[in-house]
């Protein structure tokens, strides 16, 4: 009885690992909509990310390179 239960649970677990995409190719345009972004101003967000990377590069926070002084 326990073996049958284990096999059913294993089959259910393996069937969840299928390779089919959850989102169809024609539906991906909705995921790339600008309303889905976290920032309202992407240019300003990119600049602030650059400043953050320049400041924190000495500690390795974002993976950016530099001395931490903010100069390019």
N, C-alpha and C positions, 0 to 999 in steps of 0.2 A: 504494500500500500504506500509506504513512504517512498519507495523507488519510483512508482508511477507519478506521485506528486512532484518529486524532484525532476523527473523528465518533462512534465508539463510546465513547470516553472522555468526550466532551462530553455525549452522551446519558445516560451513567451518572451524570455529575455533576449534570445538570439534574433527573434523576428523583429525586435525593436531596433536592431542595428543594420537595417537595410540601407542601401546606397541611393535610394531614390530621393531627389530633392523635395523639400517641403514646399518650396515656392516654385511655381512654374515660371519658365523664362519670360512669358508675356506679363507676369505679375510683378516682376522685379522693378519695373519702372515706378511702382508705388513706394518701394522701399528707398529709392534714390530721390524722392521728393524733398525739396529744400525744407519743407515744414517738419520733416523728421529729424533735422539736425538739432544739436543741443544749443549751438550758438546762433544768435540773431545776425551777427556781423562776422562772416567767416574771415575777412581780411584782418579785422581787429583781433580775432581769436588767434589767427596764425602769427601775428606780430607778438602778442602776449606769450604765446608758446615759445617763440624765438627768444624773447627776453628771459623767460623762465629757464630755458635750456642754457643760455649763456651764463646766467647766475649760478645755476646748480651743477654746471658741468664739472666743477672741481670735485663734487661728491658723487657724480654719476647717477643723478636722479632720472634723467630722461634718455640717457644714452648719447647725448650730443657731445661734441668735442669742443674743447676750448679751455682757456685758462680761468674763466670765471669772472673776467673783468668786464665783459659786455662788449668788447670791441671785436670787429670782424677781422 
